[in-house]
C-alpha cells in the first residue's frame, strides 16, 4: 500500500461555483479510471498541497472517498498562474493487477568529477523515462549518481540504470541521460544559436524601401533649412 494517503469527499459544487469552494479552503478534484464513472470530489487544500508536493506522476496514492478506498496516480495538476497554488487535480484510479505505462522523473545526485576536477559542463538530455509496470512496482523517481562521469565526453544512458524486477523500460536504452562536455564546446553551441537568429541577407525590396525613406528624410531636412 502507498505511504501517501489523502481523504476526500464527494463534491456537489461544480462549474464556476468552485471558486467559492476554494475560498473555503477546499480543493476541487476529479477521480476517474478502472471500473468507475468520473467522480467529482473535494479535498482539504492545505493537506492536499502538503502531501502532493512529495509525489510524482508515478507515485501511488491511497485516496479515501467516504468509505471507499482507491489506489490512484496523479494525472494532472492545475495551479494558479500567479500564486502557484493548487486549484484542481485529476486522479486516475488503477487496478493493482494491471500494468500501466507512465513517465518517471529523473533525479540527479552527487557531483561529476569531470565537472569539479576538469572544468567540464554537465548537460542533461532527459528529465523523464517511460516505463511499464504494475502500480505497486512503479518507482517514484529514478536516482542517477553522477560519480561515474570522470572524464570529458563521459555519458550515462538509459541502459546504465537498474529499475528492479517487474519494471519494463520503454525509453530506448541508448538514449543519453546526462553527459559532460568541454566549456568551450558549450560556448560554441551558444554562438551558433545566436548566429541562426541573425539574418545574413536583407530582402532587396527592404533595402530599396530603406534607401527611399532615407532620401525622403534628407529632402525634408533640406526644405526645412
URNOR-V165169 format. One record per helix or strand. SS is the DSSP state (A for helix, B for strand). FROM is the first residue (numbers start at 1). TO is the last residue. If there is no record, write none. Layout:
# URNOR-V165169
ss = [SS/SS]
from = [FROM/FROM]
to = [TO/TO]
This chain:
# URNOR-V165169
ss = [B/A/B/B/A/B/B/B/B/A/B/B/A/B/A/B/A/B/B/A/A]
from = [4/15/26/36/45/61/68/86/99/113/121/128/135/141/146/155/158/168/176/183/204]
to = [10/23/33/44/52/65/79/93/109/116/124/134/137/145/148/157/160/169/181/197/224]
